[in-house]
Amino acid sequence: MGLTACAGSNQPHPMNAIDPRDLMVGAYVMYEGQPFKVDDISLVQGVSLSAGYNFICDVSFARLQPIPITPEWLERLGYTERAALGGMKYTPSQGEAEVYYYRSKDSYRLLICSEQIALTSVHHLQVLVWHTERVALTLPNGQSH
């Protein structure tokens, strides 16, 4: 059986804190060094998170950290890697929003409507793809790690 805790600490963790306006239900974030899925968002109480059978309630936004974009996370979210000039191209299994990695800039960028947007994290990618294509990028079979 999983752990359940419903008393989040309000101790701020300012390094890479996530702005609540940048979150959505279903996004993946880091909490205490582990990836979790956001299950609920309350601007007053914070967020509820899950990872498998572990549920955590009322986590302060200041305690959440972004998950960096990596080839592994892109693959887990349904992207296929291909070589491209100057880096890598990641093609989605759903939708049309491709991700490019540029070696010279060490930067991931999302291509939407012929415009490239610099990506900052996994949840940033999820939000952009949802708002532009209405495609939810999730891990298969409810995985969280």
N, C-alpha and C positions, 0 to 999 in steps of 0.2 A: 504494500500500500504506500502511496506517496505522502509527502509532507504537506501540511497545510499551515500557513501562518497568515494572520490577518492583522498585523500591527506593524506597518512600515515605519522605519525610522525617518525622522525629518532632518537627519544630518546631511548637509549638502556635499555633493561630490562635484565641484565645479569643472574639473577637467572633462571636456567633451560632453557636458550635460546636454540633454536633448530638450529642445523647445517643445512644449506640449502641442503647439499649433502644427508641428511637423509629424504628428503621430496619427495612426488610424488603427482601428481594430484589425487584427491579423498581421500587423507589422512585427518584425523580429528585432529585438534589442538585447543588449547585454545588461545583466543585473548580477552583481557580485561575481563577475568573471565568467558567467554562464549565459548562453543564449536562451531567451524566452520569447514566447509569442504574447502579444498584447491581446487580452481577452475583453477588457472593458476600460473605458477612459472616463474619469470624472475630474473636472477642473478643480473641484474642492478636495476630494479624497486621494487623488492620484490615479494609478493604474492597477489593474489586476492582471497577473501574468500566469502563464502555464508552460510547463515543460514535461511532457509525458503525464505522469500522475501527480506531479508536484504543482501545487497552486499557491500563489502568494497574492494577498489582497492589500490594497491601500499603500502601494509603493510610491514614495515621493518621486516626482519627475526628476529632481536633482540627482537621484541615485541611479538613473538609467544612463547607459552609455551606448553610442552607436556601434554597430558591427561593421568593421571595414569591408569594403568590396574586395573579394578575392575570387580567383578562378573556381575554387571549390564551392563558394557560396553561389556563384552564378550557375554552376552546373546543378547544384541542389535545387535551385529555383527554376530549372527547366531550360537553361540556355546551353547551346552546343558551341564548343570552341572551334574556331578555324583560323588559320594563319591569314594575316592581312599585311599590307604594306606598312612597315613601321611599327607593327604590334600584332594584336590579336583582335578578331571579330567574334562576337558572341551573338548567335541567332536564337531567338526565343522559340519555344515549342508552341506558344500561343501568342497571338498578336503580331505586331510588326516592329516593335521598338527594339532595335539592335543596340548592343553595347560594344564600344570600341575601347581597347586599351592601347595607349600610346607609350612605347618604351621611352622615348626622348623626354616626355613630360611626366612619366610615372603617374599617369592619370587615366581614370575610367570616365568615359563620356557616353551619354545616352543619345541616340539619334532619333529625333521625333520631327516629322514634317520638314526634313532637310535642315534641321537645326540641331546643333550639338549642345547638350547641357552637361556640365561637369557634375559627376556624382560624388556625394560625400559619404554615403553609407548604404547598407542593405535597406533600411527602412525608407531612405530617401528614394531609392530606385523603386521600391514597392508603391510608394505614394504617387510618384510621377507616372508610372505605368497605369495605375488604377485611374488617375484623373484624366489621362489622355486617351486610354484605350478601353477602360473598364475591364481590365484583365487583372485578376488577383494572383499575384506571385506567391505561392505557398510551397511548403515542403511536402513531399509525397507522404501519404499515409499518416499524417499528423505528427511527423517527426519534429523535434525541436532542436536537437543537437546534431 
